[in-house]
Amino acid sequence: MNSKPTLTLDDVRAIAAGAEAEARAHGWAVTIAIVDDGGHLLWLQRLDGAAPISAQIAPAKARTAALGRRESKAYEEMINQGRTSFLSAPGLEGMLEGGVPVVAQGHCVGAVGVSGVKSAEDAQIARAGIARLG
C-alpha cells in the first residue's frame, strides 16, 4: 500500500493567509480557492471588491491544476498555440493562468487558484500562499 501526504486544515489556513497577505500587499481584490488532490474545494475566500465571477473562476483554476498535476497556465498555452481541441477535455474548466499545484514529497496534494487581477499576478498570489508551507 502506498501512502502520501495530504493537506490538513492548518496547511490550508497557512496557504490562504499567505495568499491573502500577498494580495493585500499589492492592493489586489481577488478570490482565493484551495482544493485537495481530487479538485474538491477546501477553501474559498473572496476579498472585498473582488468581482463576483472570480468566485467561479478561482476554484476552476485550482481544480484544473490539481487534476492535471501542473499549472493551469500550461493548458492556456497549449490552447493559445493552436490546440483548441483541448477545450473539450473533460473536467477541466479553468484553463487560464492562476492555478498552481501544491506538491509535497513529490506528490500533488492539492492546488491553489486565484482570480481577480492579471493572470500572472493571480499565479504570483497562489505561489506566495504555497510558499507558506515551507
Summary of the structure (lengths in Angstrom):
residues: 134
radius of gyration: 13.9
end to end distance: 27.3
largest distance: 46.7
contacts: 474
relative contact order: 0.24
helix: 44%
strand: 20%
